[in-house]
Amino acid sequence: MPARTVAAALLSIFTWTSAAHAASQTIPASAEGQVEFNTPSGNIGCIYTPKGGTSTYQPQDGGPELSCSRVKPSYVTVILGPKGPATLIKNPGEQGCCSDVNKLGYGNSWSKGPFSCQSSTKGLSCTGSNGHGFFLSKAKATAK
């Protein structure tokens, strides 16, 4: 088989594999409907809480709610609810982020309720159906 044919075949397999990997990722929910995931670096972790909350946690506005925390270089938390802009908390006090849970792979997206997130090597970007959202990375944390 000519080298050009082999190279073309390998390129098509690589392209197909990469395209197949860059997709919507399903992450299972707990019995009470919460979904937890981290970025592959382990520096950012998120918890989705459904409308009505759980037996141990009630979102301030009744939910649903997406809360994500970044560990380094400084600990911050962003909370996105169904209405209004995301809230960036620069010194949340509590620092329990990023246990060993499912990873949202780079290039993949996740969505539940009104929220969707996109993971990349540059950081994590999440938005609500109301157009508000946030971006977290090691370099910056912004909320809108």
C-alpha positions in Angstrom: 0.0 0.0 0.0 1.5 3.4 -1.0 2.6 5.6 1.9 0.2 8.4 0.7 -2.8 6.0 1.0 -1.7 4.9 4.5 -1.3 8.6 5.6 -4.7 9.5 4.2 -6.3 6.5 6.0 -4.7 7.4 9.3 -5.6 11.1 8.9 -9.3 10.2 8.3 -9.3 7.9 11.4 -7.7 10.6 13.5 -10.2 13.3 12.2 -13.2 11.0 12.8 -12.0 10.1 16.3 -11.4 13.8 17.2 -14.8 14.8 15.9 -16.5 12.0 17.7 -14.9 13.0 21.0 -16.0 16.6 20.7 -19.6 16.1 21.6 -22.2 16.4 24.3 -21.2 14.4 27.3 -23.8 12.7 29.6 -22.9 12.7 33.3 -25.2 10.7 35.6 -27.3 12.4 38.3 -27.5 11.3 41.9 -30.7 9.8 43.3 -31.8 13.4 44.3 -31.0 14.8 40.8 -27.7 16.5 41.5 -24.9 16.2 38.9 -21.3 16.7 39.8 -18.4 17.1 37.4 -14.8 18.4 37.2 -12.6 19.6 34.4 -9.8 17.2 33.5 -7.2 19.4 35.3 -9.2 18.9 38.6 -9.0 22.7 39.2 -12.7 23.4 38.5 -15.6 21.5 39.9 -19.3 22.0 39.4 -22.6 20.9 41.0 -26.0 21.1 39.3 -28.9 21.1 41.7 -32.4 20.6 40.3 -35.4 22.8 40.9 -36.6 22.2 44.5 -33.2 21.3 45.7 -32.3 18.1 47.7 -32.9 16.9 51.2 -29.7 18.6 52.3 -29.4 21.7 50.0 -32.0 24.2 48.9 -30.9 26.8 46.3 -31.6 30.4 47.4 -34.2 31.0 44.7 -35.6 27.5 44.6 -33.4 26.4 41.7 -32.3 24.9 39.5 -28.8 26.1 40.2 -25.3 25.5 38.8 -22.4 26.2 41.2 -18.8 25.9 40.1 -15.6 26.5 42.1 -12.0 27.1 41.0 -9.2 26.1 43.3 -6.1 27.8 41.9 -4.6 30.4 41.8 -7.3 31.6 44.3 -10.4 29.9 45.4 -13.6 31.4 43.9 -17.2 30.1 43.4 -19.7 31.2 40.8 -23.4 30.5 41.2 -25.8 30.6 38.3 -29.6 30.4 38.9 -32.5 30.4 36.5 -32.9 34.2 36.7 -30.5 37.1 36.6 -26.7 37.2 36.3 -24.2 34.8 37.7 -22.8 35.6 41.1 -19.0 35.6 41.5 -17.9 35.0 45.1 -14.2 35.8 45.4 -13.7 34.5 49.0 -16.4 31.8 49.6 -14.9 30.6 52.8 -15.9 27.0 52.3 -13.4 25.2 50.1 -14.5 21.7 49.4 -14.0 21.7 45.6 -13.2 19.0 43.2 -13.7 15.5 44.7 -13.1 12.5 42.6 -16.1 12.7 40.3 -16.8 12.5 36.5 -14.6 14.6 34.3 -16.2 16.8 31.6 -13.6 16.2 28.8 -11.9 19.0 27.0 -13.9 19.8 23.9 -17.0 18.3 25.3 -20.2 20.0 26.4 -22.8 19.2 29.1 -26.3 20.5 29.6 -29.1 20.0 32.1 -32.2 22.1 32.8 -31.5 25.7 31.6 -27.7 25.4 31.8 -25.0 24.3 29.4 -21.2 24.2 29.8 -18.3 23.8 27.4 -15.0 22.5 28.6 -11.7 23.4 26.9 -8.1 23.6 27.6 -8.7 27.4 28.0 -11.3 26.9 30.8 -14.9 26.2 31.5 -17.7 28.4 30.0 -21.3 27.9 31.2 -24.5 29.8 30.3 -28.1 29.7 31.2 -31.0 29.9 28.9 -31.5 33.5 30.0 -28.1 34.4 28.4 -26.3 34.9 31.7 -23.2 32.8 32.5 -19.6 32.7 33.5 -16.1 31.6 32.5 -13.6 30.0 34.9 -9.9 29.3 34.2 -6.7 29.4 36.1 -6.1 32.9 34.5 -9.5 34.5 35.2 -13.0 34.2 36.6 -15.8 36.3 35.1 -19.5 36.4 35.5 -22.3 38.0 33.5 
